[in-house]
Amino acid sequence: MNTRTLTVALACIATVALVGCDPAATEPTPDAPAATESAAKAPAPSATKEEKPAEKKAVPNFVGMGLQSAQDAAQAEGFFVLTSHDSAGQGRAQAFDRNWKVCSQNMAVGKTVPTDTKLDFGTVKLEEDCPATEAKEPEAAGGKMPNLVGKAVKVARDALDPSTSITVTDAAQGRMVLMESNWQVCTEDPAPGTALNGQPVEFTAVKFEESC
């Protein structure tokens, strides 16, 4: 065997050694549509079962209870959708529930309702008296400036469109108005009844225990 023939033979043997032992290189690849067909034949997931309606229960009387105690009692009865608000109309948040007491509830005592009904408690701080009537939240009805004098600055701000540019200044001592729920509006510009078309709004204010 001459040198050229030997070289070709060795090359052939090396090729067989590298490729011939790899099944992936010698066997045909399965058709891709077979996997697609298998997936297509897979059973569709069963439809979700309808949830059972919430149990109905009579609403207990929570008025006079501390807010935390009222919430615990409501949850013990199966009512878990709970909220609360400031009955005095200052827009204060009930950050520490034990410092507040329940003055009113949105669902009448003894009324039978589903347990997923939202219960809303009107509250004031423990040292305060419950108001004779709930303070109504003002709003810019008909696109006109509402009368916000005497309202908490926070409530006044919430009554206006969120995009409104608002400036609040201390009417008495030039202090910074930080906790807006503790300040009441003394004057407003524009005046009540003015059409609102995106113009800035200015308030002067003092703390609630002070006079304008």
N, C-alpha and C positions, 0 to 999 in steps of 0.2 A: 504494500500500500504506500503510495507516495505521500509526501508531506501535505499537499493540498487536500487530498482525500481525507487524511487523518484529521485535519483541522475542521473540515465540514462535519465529520462524524462526531467529533467532540462537541461542537456547537449544538448539534441536534440533541445529544444526550443531555447537555445542560438545560436546554429549553424544556425537554420532557420532565426533568427533575424539578424545575421551578413551577411549571404550569400544570403538569399532569396530575400532581397531588392536590391541587386546589379545586374542590368540587364546584365552587362558585364560578371558576373560570371555564369549566368544561360543560356544566349542566345549564340548560336553558332557564332563563328567569320566568317564574310563573306569570301568567297574564295578569295585569293590574286590574282589569274589570272584575275578576273573581272576588277580590276583597270588597270592591264597591257593591257587588251583588249581595255579599254576605251582610254588609252593613244595611243594605236596603231591606233585607229580610228580617232584620232584628225587630223584635216586638216593640211597639210604641209604648212609652211610659204610661202607666195607668193614670187616669184623671184624679186630681186631688179631691179628697172627700170633702163635702160641705161641712163647715164648722157648725157646731151646735149653737143655737141662740143662747145668749147670756141668761143666767138665772135671774128671776125677778124677786125683789125684796122691798119691804117697806122702808122708807127713809127715816132713820132715827132723828131725834132732836139734838142738834149739836150746839145750839145757841147758848152762850154763857160758859162754854168750855174753853180751856186754853187751846190754842190752835194745834199744838203738837198732840194733845190728848184727843182732840176731835179727829185729827188725821188717823191716829192709831185706832180709834174706835170705828171709824169708817172702814178701814182696811180689815179689821176683824170681822166686819159684816160682809166683806167681799167687794167693797167699793174701792177701786184702786186708781180711778181717774179723778185726781183731786187737784184743785187750784185754789188760790185765794187772792184777795185784793184789799186795798186800803179803803175802808168805808168812809174815812174822813175826806176823801177826794184829793189827797196830797200826792198820790201816785207813789207812795213809799213801797219798797220791796220788803217782804217778810223774810229777811235774811236769817233771823233766829226765831224759829216758830214758837219757842217757849216764852218769848217776850210779847206775844200777841194773843188776843182773845177773840172769840167768834161773836159777832153781833148779828149776823144774818146768814142765811143759806139760800141758794137758788132753787132748791127743791123742797116743796112743802113737807112738813113732818107727817109721816104716815102714808105718803103717796107711794104706790107700788111702781117701781121702775126697774129696768134691767140693770144689773150690777156694773155694766160698762158705761153707764150714764155719768157724765162729768158733774161732780159736785164742786160748787164754787162757794167759798166761805168769805163773807165780808168781815173785815177785822179792824181792830184798833189796838194800840199798845195797851199793856196791862193797866197803866196809870191813867188812861184816858176813859172818858165816858162814850158809850156808843151814841152815834148821832140819831136824832129822831127819824130822819129819812136818809137814804143812801144818796151821796153826792153824785150827780150825773157828770159823765165825762163830756166836756165841750168838744165841738167839732166845727170845722169850717164848712158849714152847710151852704150849698149854692155857690161855692167859690168865693164866699165873702168872709172877711175877718170877724171871728167871733169875739164876744166880750169876755176877756180873760182876766180882767181886774179882780183881784182877790183869790185867784186860783194859784196853785203851786206852779212855780216856773217849769218844773218837769211836766206837769199836766198841760200847761200852755204849749210847751214845745211839742208834745205828742199830738196836740190838736191840729197842728199845721203839717203841711206836706214835708216829708223827710228832706227834700231838696232845698227847703227854705233857709236862707242865710239869716241867723238870729244873733243879735247882740244883747247881752244882759248886763246892766250896771247897777251898782248899789245906790239906792236913792238916798241913803243916810250918811255913810261914812267912807265911801270909796273902797270898800272891801271887795275881795274876789268872791264871786258867787260860785261856790264849789258844789255843795250838796243841794241840788236844785229843788228837791222835794221839801226842803226846810225853808224855802223862800217863797213869798207871795208876790204876785205882780201888782205894782202900784199904778203904772201907766203903760200904755202900749201905743205904738206907732207902726203902721197906720191905725186909724181909729176904727172901732167896731162898725161893721157894715160896709167897709171899703172893699171893693172888688180886689181879689188877690190874683195877680198876674205874674208872680215870680219875684216881686220886689222884696228887698231885705226888710226884716221886722226888728224893731227895737223895743226892749222892755226895761223898765226900772223896777227894782224890787227891794224889799226888806225882809228880815226874818219874820216868821209867823208870830212870834211873841212881841214884835215891834209894830208901831203904827207908821203908816206911810206919811 
